[in-house]
Amino acid sequence: MATPQAYQPNMVAAASPQAASSTPRQPRPGSHPPPSSASSVPQKEVDYYLNPTELFRWINYRRWDGARTRAQSHPDEASTWIVSRHSSDGRVLWRHLPLHLVCMQREASVAVDDLGDSNAVLAARQMEHLVDILLDSYPEGASSPDDQGMLPLHLLLSKAENEPNERVINLILTSFPNAVDVQDNFGRTPYDVLREQCQEKGVTSDRCRAAFRALKRARYVSDRISSTIQNESANIVAAVQHEATNERGASQKIIVRLEEELNNQMKEMELRDSRERNRQEEVKNLKNELASMEEALEAANINLEAAREERDHYMSENDSMKAKVEHHDEIVDRTRSEAQQSRQSDIETIAKLKSEVNTSKAMAEALESQLRSRFTNEDYLSSTVSELEEQLEELKVRNEHASKKHQHELDSLTADNQ
């Protein structure tokens, strides 16, 4: 398909409305400003020169059958805005939906006689079918204003030429009855636009009167819908108010109960705070006691360390004493052994001396007997006996002296051991 020629729609709305009236137009009571085209749902836009939709191409080439088929196969293009911008500053020159573009066509806006030209009748029926499909694909298009605030109904009636197409008017009003009271950027409602078109020739045609009746019916339907909505809204508001009153009473009871619970909670919180303060005071006292105990424990640890050092010192001394005692025990044992040996030696000596004494006595007796028997010299015998007695006494003295010496050494060793 070839690139479309520059599309320049006949912007009747862009012209000053002063041609219809020399005085400023006052809005009719109950009329509405043009609805904003902005929506919470992002709107798709394409540039007229860069990426126009295929549906727009068919409409631009006035191929109504192709446009109808495209709208049926691609209904999303019915909600796509076509925008033309100025090449220098980018401002919007015009912004239309496919429905706006179709409503600006003479085949859609001007009615034809069913008995007239067959081509014109065919084109009119194709346009009616196309408008029906566009509204079915995107019903919001009937309530969407263009860049001049004009609805498709404004554009349709602006091209009516005193012969408005009642069928297309009814299709649009069926989708959006409130369109009859919507004002464009110049304060004109569709009723005002129709009156301007029908009064251009000075004679009101039957189709104009039928269109006026259709607008009046739409206004009546719109008013009925508005009244119904208002009544339903009033009923809903009354029900909501009644429910709110009931809920308010219930809320008051709940509030009273909550206040009581809050007071109880406050008392419990105060009690808990008091307990918490007491607990904190106890914790503080316990901390002080713990600090004192830690100080006492530190002092006890110091004393314990000193005691351990003293114990270690005493244990060292004890070990030294044990070593000394063991050495003394060895000395005592050795001394006892020596004393025992010495005593045994003394006993043997004493026994030997006793034996010698006995032997001496026996010898003395033998000598005495010999002396007696031999009548030896008395002086010699007496001298010999005296010498023997002296030797015996000397032996006794020596024996006693040795016994005392051994006893003294034994007592000294016993005292040292203790």
VENVEN-V919294 format. One record per pair of residues at least 24 apart in sequence whose ideal C-beta (glycine too) atoms are under 10 Angstrom apart, sorted by sequence separation. I is the first residue (numbers start at 1). GAP is how many residues later the second one is. D is the distance in Angstrom with one decimal. If there is no record, write none. Layout:
BEGIN
I&GAP&D, I&GAP&D
END
This chain:
BEGIN
53&24&4.4, 56&24&8.1, 103&24&9.2, 152&24&8.8, 191&24&5.3, 364&24&6.1, 52&25&9.9, 53&25&9.2, 55&25&7.7, 102&25&6.6, 105&25&9.5, 131&25&8.8, 151&25&7.5, 154&25&8.2, 169&25&8.9, 190&25&6.5, 191&25&8.6, 360&25&9.6, 363&25&8.2, 364&25&9.1, 56&26&5.2, 105&26&10.0, 153&26&4.6, 158&26&9.7, 189&26&8.8, 53&27&5.3, 55&27&9.2, 71&27&7.3, 151&27&9.7, 152&27&8.0, 153&27&7.6, 191&27&9.6, 361&27&8.6, 52&28&9.3, 53&28&9.7, 70&28&9.3, 71&28&9.8, 102&28&5.9, 103&28&7.4, 151&28&5.2, 154&28&8.0, 190&28&8.9, 191&28&7.9, 360&28&5.3, 364&28&10.0, 53&29&7.1, 102&29&5.9, 142&29&8.5, 143&29&9.6, 151&29&9.8, 153&29&8.0, 154&29&9.3, 155&29&9.6, 164&29&10.0, 190&29&10.0, 360&29&9.3, 52&30&6.0, 142&30&5.2, 154&30&5.5, 158&30&9.3, 164&30&6.5, 189&30&9.5, 46&31&9.0, 51&31&9.7, 52&31&9.8, 67&31&7.6, 71&31&9.7, 99&31&9.2, 103&31&9.4, 141&31&9.2, 142&31&8.3, 151&31&5.7, 157&31&9.8, 357&31&8.8, 360&31&7.7, 361&31&9.0, 44&32&7.6, 52&32&9.8, 98&32&8.8, 99&32&7.0, 102&32&6.6, 142&32&8.6, 143&32&7.8, 144&32&9.2, 150&32&9.1, 151&32&9.8, 154&32&9.8, 157&32&9.8, 158&32&9.1, 162&32&9.7, 356&32&9.9, 360&32&7.0, 44&33&8.9, 50&33&10.0, 98&33&9.9, 101&33&9.7, 135&33&10.0, 142&33&3.9, 143&33&4.5, 149&33&8.5, 150&33&9.7, 151&33&7.6, 157&33&5.4, 160&33&8.4, 164&33&7.4, 46&34&5.8, 48&34&5.4, 49&34&9.8, 67&34&9.5, 100&34&9.9, 131&34&9.3, 141&34&7.9, 142&34&3.8, 145&34&10.0, 149&34&7.3, 150&34&4.6, 154&34&7.3, 156&34&8.2, 157&34&8.6, 159&34&9.8, 160&34&6.6, 163&34&9.2, 164&34&7.8, 180&34&8.9, 181&34&9.6, 357&34&9.0, 44&35&6.8, 45&35&7.1, 46&35&7.3, 47&35&8.0, 48&35&6.4, 49&35&7.3, 50&35&9.8, 67&35&7.7, 99&35&4.7, 132&35&9.4, 136&35&9.9, 139&35&9.7, 140&35&8.7, 141&35&8.9, 142&35&9.5, 143&35&7.4, 149&35&4.1, 150&35&7.7, 154&35&8.3, 155&35&9.5, 157&35&9.1, 158&35&5.3, 162&35&6.2, 163&35&9.2, 180&35&5.0, 356&35&8.7, 357&35&5.8, 360&35&9.8, 43&36&7.6, 44&36&4.7, 45&36&4.6, 46&36&5.9, 47&36&6.1, 48&36&4.2, 49&36&8.6, 98&36&5.9, 99&36&7.1, 131&36&8.7, 132&36&9.0, 135&36&6.1, 139&36&5.2, 140&36&8.5, 142&36&9.6, 143&36&6.8, 148&36&6.1, 149&36&3.7, 150&36&9.0, 153&36&9.3, 154&36&5.5, 157&36&4.5, 158&36&8.8, 160&36&9.6, 161&36&6.7, 162&36&5.4, 179&36&9.2, 180&36&8.3, 356&36&8.8, 43&37&8.3, 44&37&6.9, 45&37&7.8, 46&37&7.2, 47&37&7.7, 48&37&8.1, 59&37&9.9, 97&37&8.1, 128&37&7.6, 131&37&5.4, 134&37&9.4, 135&37&7.2, 138&37&9.7, 139&37&7.9, 142&37&6.4, 145&37&7.6, 148&37&5.3, 149&37&7.8, 153&37&4.6, 156&37&8.9, 157&37&4.5, 160&37&4.7, 161&37&9.4, 162&37&8.6, 180&37&9.1, 181&37&9.0, 41&38&9.4, 43&38&6.0, 45&38&5.3, 47&38&7.1, 49&38&8.8, 64&38&8.4, 99&38&9.3, 103&38&9.7, 127&38&8.1, 130&38&9.8, 145&38&9.7, 146&38&8.9, 147&38&8.7, 148&38&8.0, 149&38&9.3, 150&38&8.6, 151&38&9.7, 152&38&9.7, 153&38&9.9, 154&38&9.2, 155&38&8.8, 156&38&9.4, 157&38&9.2, 158&38&8.2, 159&38&8.1, 160&38&7.4, 162&38&6.6, 169&38&9.8, 177&38&9.9, 180&38&4.5, 181&38&6.7, 353&38&9.5, 357&38&7.3, 59&39&5.9, 98&39&9.0, 99&39&7.3, 102&39&9.8, 103&39&9.7, 128&39&5.3, 132&39&5.8, 135&39&8.0, 136&39&9.0, 143&39&7.9, 145&39&7.1, 146&39&9.6, 149&39&9.2, 151&39&7.2, 154&39&5.5, 157&39&8.7, 158&39&6.7, 161&39&8.1, 162&39&5.3, 179&39&7.3, 180&39&4.8, 353&39&8.3, 356&39&7.8, 357&39&9.2, 56&40&8.9, 58&40&9.2, 59&40&9.8, 98&40&8.4, 127&40&9.4, 128&40&5.9, 131&40&5.4, 135&40&4.9, 145&40&8.4, 150&40&9.2, 153&40&8.3, 154&40&9.5, 157&40&6.2, 160&40&9.8, 161&40&8.7, 162&40&9.6, 166&40&10.0, 170&40&9.9, 177&40&8.8, 178&40&8.3, 179&40&10.0, 180&40&9.5, 7&41&6.3, 56&41&9.6, 60&41&7.8, 64&41&8.6, 97&41&7.3, 99&41&9.8, 100&41&7.9, 124&41&7.1, 127&41&7.2, 131&41&7.4, 134&41&9.8, 135&41&9.0, 153&41&9.2, 157&41&9.1, 162&41&7.7, 164&41&8.6, 166&41&6.5, 169&41&8.8, 170&41&9.6, 173&41&6.5, 177&41&4.8, 178&41&9.1, 180&41&8.9, 181&41&6.5, 354&41&9.2, 6&42&8.5, 7&42&9.5, 56&42&6.3, 59&42&5.2, 99&42&4.1, 104&42&9.8, 125&42&9.0, 128&42&9.9, 129&42&9.9, 132&42&9.7, 162&42&7.8, 163&42&6.1, 165&42&7.9, 166&42&9.8, 169&42&5.8, 172&42&9.9, 173&42&7.6, 176&42&9.0, 177&42&7.9, 180&42&6.1, 181&42&9.0, 353&42&4.8, 6&43&8.3, 55&43&5.3, 59&43&6.2, 62&43&7.4, 64&43&7.2, 97&43&9.2, 98&43&7.7, 99&43&7.2, 124&43&8.4, 128&43&7.1, 132&43&9.7, 150&43&8.5, 162&43&5.2, 163&43&9.2, 164&43&5.6, 177&43&9.0, 178&43&9.2, 179&43&8.4, 180&43&9.8, 352&43&9.7, 353&43&8.4, 4&44&8.4, 37&44&8.2, 64&44&9.1, 97&44&5.1, 100&44&8.0, 108&44&9.4, 124&44&8.9, 131&44&9.7, 161&44&9.7, 163&44&5.0, 164&44&6.3, 166&44&5.0, 170&44&5.9, 173&44&7.9, 174&44&8.7, 177&44&4.7, 178&44&4.9, 4&45&9.1, 7&45&8.7, 48&45&8.6, 53&45&7.7, 56&45&7.0, 59&45&9.8, 62&45&8.1, 97&45&9.8, 99&45&7.8, 100&45&9.0, 101&45&9.7, 160&45&9.5, 162&45&7.7, 163&45&7.6, 164&45&9.9, 166&45&5.8, 169&45&5.2, 173&45&4.1, 177&45&4.3, 178&45&9.7, 181&45&9.4, 350&45&8.6, 353&45&8.6, 354&45&9.6, 3&46&8.9, 48&46&8.3, 55&46&9.4, 59&46&8.0, 100&46&5.3, 104&46&9.7, 109&46&7.8, 110&46&9.7, 162&46&6.0, 164&46&7.8, 165&46&8.4, 169&46&7.6, 172&46&9.1, 173&46&9.4, 176&46&9.1, 177&46&9.2, 349&46&8.8, 350&46&9.5, 353&46&6.8, 48&47&9.5, 55&47&10.0, 97&47&5.9, 99&47&10.0, 100&47&9.8, 103&47&9.4, 108&47&9.3, 109&47&4.9, 160&47&8.1, 164&47&4.0, 166&47&8.7, 167&47&9.7, 170&47&8.9, 174&47&9.2, 177&47&9.0, 178&47&7.7, 4&48&6.7, 48&48&9.2, 96&48&9.5, 97&48&9.9, 100&48&10.0, 103&48&8.8, 104&48&8.7, 108&48&6.5, 109&48&7.2, 160&48&7.6, 163&48&9.2, 164&48&9.0, 166&48&5.7, 170&48&8.4, 173&48&7.8, 177&48&6.4, 178&48&7.9, 350&48&9.8, 3&49&9.2, 7&49&8.3, 97&49&7.6, 103&49&4.3, 109&49&7.7, 110&49&6.8, 111&49&8.3, 162&49&9.9, 169&49&8.4, 173&49&8.7, 177&49&9.4, 349&49&8.6, 350&49&5.5, 45&50&7.9, 95&50&9.5, 96&50&5.3, 100&50&7.8, 102&50&7.9, 103&50&7.5, 105&50&9.5, 109&50&3.7, 110&50&6.4, 111&50&9.6, 113&50&9.5, 164&50&8.5, 349&50&7.4, 95&51&5.7, 96&51&8.0, 100&51&8.4, 101&51&9.3, 103&51&8.4, 104&51&4.9, 105&51&9.3, 108&51&7.9, 109&51&5.3, 110&51&5.3, 112&51&8.2, 157&51&9.9, 160&51&7.2, 164&51&9.6, 4&52&7.8, 7&52&9.3, 94&52&7.0, 95&52&4.1, 96&52&9.9, 99&52&9.4, 100&52&5.5, 103&52&4.4, 104&52&7.8, 107&52&9.8, 109&52&7.6, 110&52&8.8, 111&52&5.1, 346&52&9.5, 347&52&9.9, 350&52&8.9, 1&53&8.1, 4&53&5.8, 7&53&5.7, 94&53&5.8, 95&53&8.9, 99&53&4.9, 102&53&9.1, 103&53&4.1, 106&53&6.0, 110&53&5.1, 111&53&6.5, 112&53&8.2, 346&53&7.0, 349&53&8.0, 350&53&8.9, 3&54&9.1, 4&54&9.9, 6&54&10.0, 43&54&9.6, 92&54&9.8, 93&54&8.1, 94&54&8.0, 96&54&9.5, 98&54&9.9, 100&54&9.3, 101&54&8.7, 102&54&8.9, 103&54&8.9, 104&54&7.9, 105&54&7.5, 106&54&9.5, 109&54&8.7, 110&54&7.5, 111&54&4.4, 157&54&7.4, 2&55&9.2, 4&55&9.6, 5&55&7.6, 78&55&7.9, 79&55&9.5, 92&55&5.4, 97&55&7.7, 100&55&5.8, 103&55&8.9, 104&55&6.0, 106&55&7.6, 109&55&6.9, 110&55&6.2, 111&55&6.5, 156&55&9.8, 1&56&5.9, 4&56&4.5, 5&56&9.2, 78&56&5.0, 91&56&10.0, 96&56&9.2, 99&56&9.0, 100&56&9.4, 103&56&7.7, 109&56&5.8, 111&56&7.6, 346&56&5.2, 1&57&8.8, 4&57&6.9, 65&57&9.5, 77&57&9.7, 78&57&8.6, 99&57&9.6, 106&57&9.9, 108&57&6.3, 111&57&8.6, 345&57&9.1, 346&57&6.8, 37&58&8.1, 64&58&9.1, 65&58&9.8, 68&58&6.7, 71&58&9.9, 72&58&9.8, 75&58&8.3, 78&58&8.6, 79&58&7.4, 80&58&9.0, 107&58&8.7, 110&58&9.8, 111&58&9.4, 157&58&8.8, 2&59&8.7, 64&59&6.5, 67&59&8.7, 68&59&9.2, 71&59&6.8, 75&59&8.9, 78&59&3.8, 79&59&4.2, 96&59&8.6, 106&59&9.6, 108&59&9.5, 109&59&7.2, 343&59&9.0, 346&59&9.6, 1&60&7.8, 37&60&9.3, 64&60&9.6, 67&60&9.4, 70&60&9.9, 71&60&10.0, 77&60&8.2, 78&60&4.1, 79&60&9.8, 108&60&5.4, 109&60&9.2, 342&60&7.7, 343&60&8.4, 346&60&7.1, 62&61&8.6, 64&61&9.3, 65&61&6.0, 68&61&5.9, 69&61&9.8, 71&61&9.9, 72&61&5.9, 75&61&8.0, 76&61&8.0, 77&61&9.1, 78&61&9.7, 79&61&7.3, 107&61&9.7, 1&62&9.7, 64&62&3.9, 68&62&4.8, 71&62&4.8, 75&62&3.6, 76&62&8.5, 78&62&9.8, 79&62&7.0, 103&62&9.6, 153&62&8.9, 63&63&9.5, 64&63&5.8, 67&63&5.7, 68&63&9.7, 70&63&9.6, 71&63&5.8, 74&63&8.7, 75&63&7.1, 78&63&6.6, 81&63&8.6, 84&63&9.5, 108&63&9.8, 342&63&8.7, 343&63&6.0, 64&64&9.8, 65&64&9.1, 68&64&9.2, 69&64&9.3, 72&64&9.1, 83&64&8.4, 342&64&5.7, 343&64&9.7, 1&65&9.7, 62&65&10.0, 64&65&8.1, 65&65&8.6, 68&65&5.7, 71&65&8.7, 72&65&7.9, 79&65&8.8, 81&65&8.9, 103&65&7.3, 153&65&9.1, 64&66&5.5, 67&66&8.8, 68&66&8.9, 71&66&5.7, 81&66&9.6, 102&66&8.9, 103&66&10.0, 339&66&9.8, 340&66&9.5, 67&67&8.8, 71&67&9.2, 339&67&5.5, 342&67&8.7, 343&67&9.2, 338&68&9.4, 339&68&9.1, 103&69&7.7, 339&70&6.3, 340&70&9.9, 59&71&8.3, 338&71&8.6, 339&71&5.7, 58&72&9.4, 99&73&8.4, 336&73&9.8, 335&74&6.7, 336&74&7.6, 339&74&8.1, 7&75&8.2, 9&75&9.2, 55&75&9.9, 59&75&9.7, 335&75&7.8, 8&76&9.0, 99&76&9.6, 7&77&7.2, 335&77&8.8, 336&77&7.2, 6&78&8.8, 332&78&9.5, 335&78&4.9, 336&78&9.6, 14&79&9.6, 55&79&8.8, 334&79&9.6, 335&79&9.8, 14&80&8.2, 333&80&9.6, 332&81&5.0, 335&81&9.4, 11&82&9.3, 55&82&9.5, 331&82&7.3, 332&82&7.9, 335&82&9.7, 11&83&6.8, 9&84&9.8, 332&84&7.5, 333&84&10.0, 8&85&9.3, 9&85&6.2, 328&85&8.5, 331&85&8.0, 332&85&5.2, 8&86&8.8, 331&86&8.8, 7&87&8.5, 9&87&7.1, 109&88&9.2, 328&88&6.2, 329&88&7.2, 7&89&9.1, 328&89&5.9, 9&91&8.3, 9&92&7.1, 12&92&8.6, 325&92&8.0, 11&93&8.8, 7&94&8.1, 10&94&6.7, 111&94&9.3, 9&95&5.4, 10&95&10.0, 111&95&9.9, 9&96&9.6, 10&96&9.7, 111&96&5.2, 43&97&10.0, 110&97&9.0, 41&99&9.4, 111&99&8.9, 111&100&8.9, 39&101&8.2, 43&101&9.0, 37&103&9.7, 35&105&9.8, 39&105&9.0, 37&106&9.4, 37&107&5.6, 35&108&5.8, 36&108&9.6, 37&108&5.8, 34&109&9.6, 35&109&7.6, 36&109&7.8, 37&109&7.9, 34&110&9.6, 35&110&6.1, 37&110&8.6, 34&111&4.2, 33&112&9.5, 34&112&9.1, 37&112&9.1, 36&113&9.5, 34&114&8.6, 35&114&8.9, 34&115&3.6, 33&116&7.8, 34&116&7.4, 35&116&8.2, 34&117&7.2, 34&120&8.9, 13&132&9.9, 13&133&7.9, 14&133&9.0, 15&133&9.9, 13&134&9.3, 14&134&5.9, 11&135&9.3, 13&135&4.2, 11&136&9.4, 12&136&9.2, 13&136&7.6, 14&136&9.2, 9&137&9.4, 11&137&6.9, 13&137&4.5, 12&138&8.6, 11&139&9.0, 13&141&6.4, 35&141&9.4, 12&142&8.6, 13&142&7.3, 12&143&7.7, 15&143&9.7, 35&143&8.8, 11&144&9.3, 35&144&9.4, 10&145&9.4, 12&145&9.5, 13&145&6.6, 9&146&8.5, 12&146&4.0, 32&146&6.9, 11&147&9.2, 12&147&7.3, 32&147&9.4, 35&147&6.6, 10&148&8.4, 32&148&9.7, 34&148&5.7, 10&149&7.4, 31&149&9.0, 32&149&5.2, 33&149&7.5, 34&149&6.0, 30&150&9.9, 31&150&4.6, 32&150&5.1, 33&150&5.4, 34&150&5.7, 30&151&5.8, 31&151&7.4, 32&151&6.6, 33&151&9.0, 34&151&6.7, 29&152&9.6, 31&152&5.4, 33&152&9.0, 34&152&10.0, 28&153&7.3, 34&153&9.8, 27&154&9.4, 33&154&8.6, 28&155&8.6, 27&156&6.0, 31&156&8.4, 31&157&9.4, 32&157&8.6, 25&158&9.0, 31&158&5.4, 28&159&9.5, 30&159&9.7, 27&160&5.6, 31&160&8.9, 25&161&7.4, 26&161&7.9, 27&161&9.2, 28&161&6.4, 31&161&9.2, 25&162&4.9, 27&162&8.0, 24&163&8.1, 25&163&6.6, 28&163&7.7, 25&164&9.5, 28&164&8.1, 27&165&9.7, 20&166&9.4, 17&167&8.9, 21&167&9.5, 25&167&7.0, 17&168&9.6, 18&168&9.4, 20&168&8.0, 17&169&4.4, 16&170&7.8, 17&170&7.6, 13&171&5.7, 14&171&9.3, 15&171&9.1, 17&171&6.1, 21&171&8.8, 13&172&7.4, 14&172&9.4, 20&172&7.6, 13&173&6.9, 20&173&8.6, 13&175&8.0, 17&175&8.5, 20&175&8.2, 21&175&8.3, 17&176&9.3, 20&176&4.3, 19&177&8.1, 20&177&9.3, 17&179&8.2, 20&179&8.4, 13&180&8.4, 20&180&9.2, 12&181&8.1, 19&181&9.7, 12&184&9.2, 12&185&9.1, 30&189&8.4, 32&190&9.8, 28&191&9.9, 30&192&8.9, 30&193&7.7, 30&196&8.5
END
